[in-house]
Amino acid sequence: MAKMKKGLRSAVAAAALSALALTACTGPATEGGGGGSEEAGESIVVGTTDKVTSLDPAGSYDNGSGVVMTQIYPYLLNSKPGSADPVPSIATSAEFTSPKEYTVKLKEGLKWANGNDLTSSDVKFSFDRMVGIADASGPSALLGNLESVDAPDPTTVVFNLKAGNDQTFPEILTSPAGPIVDEEVFSADEITSDQEIVDGKAFAGQYSIDTYSKNELIAYSAYEGYEGLLGEPKTENVEMKYYTSSNNLKLDVQQGNIDVAYRSLSSTDVADLEGDDNVKVLKGPGGELRYIVFNFNTMPFGAETENADEDKALAVRQAMAHALDRQAIAEQVYKGTYTPAYSYVPSGLPGAIEPLKEMYGDGSGGPDLERAKSTLEEAGIDTPVSINIQYNGDHYGPSSGDEYAMVKSQLEQDGLFNVNLQSTEWVQYSKDRTSDVYPMYQLGWFPDYSDADNYLSPFFAPGNFLANHYEDEEVASLIAEQRTTTDEQERLDLIGEIQTEVAKDLSTLPLLQGSSLAVAGKDVKGVKDTLDASYKFRLGVISK
């Protein structure tokens, strides 16, 4: 049983030993390649229903913001389209010079789009502020193993780590914690506003932002001074158009008003578009998981409620796990575009097991209402149990309403629960979920890279981004141990043990697993190249 612990040292979050594409999903093709051409082609328009939370890497950890950062910021390490292997990008080399020292050498003469020099001082500044600000909506938890950063000369950066032999650190440098920012534009101790970043032209990725209307339109143009791995983009000018309705997104790509639709179309829309000869539906490894997150302080019988009782709170979580029918949700709501998830690591990744299938429900993945009822009765809980669940439709797709309507229906069978559903727009939702506003809420996880640890450390290590007040000393110790274990089989065994231990506590309740998807016009090339196991949507590979 999970108990709150104090004084636990932070465990690092996720990364990968190597590119481990999800075998359950369609792998990346080689259409279009990854580099630039001598002369970039005509403009491209990409549509999305995702929302941008912040352009400041320290202040956001969501897919919509991450897509923008992938285009505009430089990374020390990156991966080529079609791969997830971390290799030097604006660096000439990156290696462990001792078990606790990771040394990166920068290319000389790097510049920001505003003309400022890009040096090791910017790199140190970027990581120091990420850790120092530690924004609840940001990815600072990924840097739990970072002790300090040194910049002994303008092209040398030394990362000093708390624990040696960190198998994940190179991947962390490619993650949402890895963008390098301009120290002459960004604040050292607070989140910098989007407008300050745009006005300061603090860009050194493949693209600069020319026009910025938040969550309406971003106009990008190729940055001629980009010196990273990805090279010259295939299309010089790209617009990202933001939609409030997935129906309009679907119609615009179908009618050729936009070239690419990337997140999020309903399963019904996808099925319809698959039969349309004017567009192509492209899929790749996504590793997306969809969960219910429990706030251990504010859920029924949570630590800060009037009738706080840890055992009863666990019984509520267990009863929900017994009652839910994932297969029905996957088939009836998502038409098979998602599959049931019975663990915290997606099937297909090394180390993945399915403890939830055996531990809850009928023992084979199906629901068991009698077990749910007896679990509540044995804990002395009167039924129906009133619960509030928050969900979001603009970020997690228009089918979220149907998904949680079915969750409500399943939980309310036999009078077990009385479910109050509420929905909030994403920009507010992303703030509220870390502020104890929601006792239970929907979460979709879009991985930073393809390694099992990326589904464990960010969720269950001390200081995790969920901020749901779950900490367990044994789980934290196992997470730290697997990160520094060099023997592959030993590491996989530890990853399996972590999944089993967390399944006992039910900090979150995984429901569904999905893949990445985009819809493009017939004349558009390169989209499939960016639907790879790096999970980075790169505009620079798209052309027509």
Protein Blocks (a to p, Z undefined) as FASTA:
>chain_A
ZZddehiacddddddfbdcddfkbccddfehijbdcfbdcdddddddfbdcfbfcfklgc
cfklmmmmmmmpccfbdcdehiabdcdfkbmbdcdfbfkbccddddehiacfkopacdfk
lmmmmmmmmmmnopakbcklmmmmpmbdcdfbfkbccdddfbghiaklmmmmmmmklpcc
dfklbcfkbccdfklmmmnopacbfbdcfbdcehkbccddddfkbcbfnlpafbfbdcdd
ddfbfklmmmmmmnopambdghiadfklmmmmmmpckbccddddekpacdddddfklmgh
iakbmklcfklmmmmmmmmmmmpcfklmmmmmnnopaccdfbfbdghiahiacfklmmgc
jhnopacfklmmmmmmmnopacdddddddddfklnojklmmmmmmmmmmmmgghlaccdd
ddddfklmmmmmmnopambdcdddddfbdcfklmmmmmmgghiaklnopacfklmmmmmm
mmmmmblklmmmmmmmmmmmmmmnomaacfbdcdddddddfkbghklmmmcfkopacfkl
gcZZ
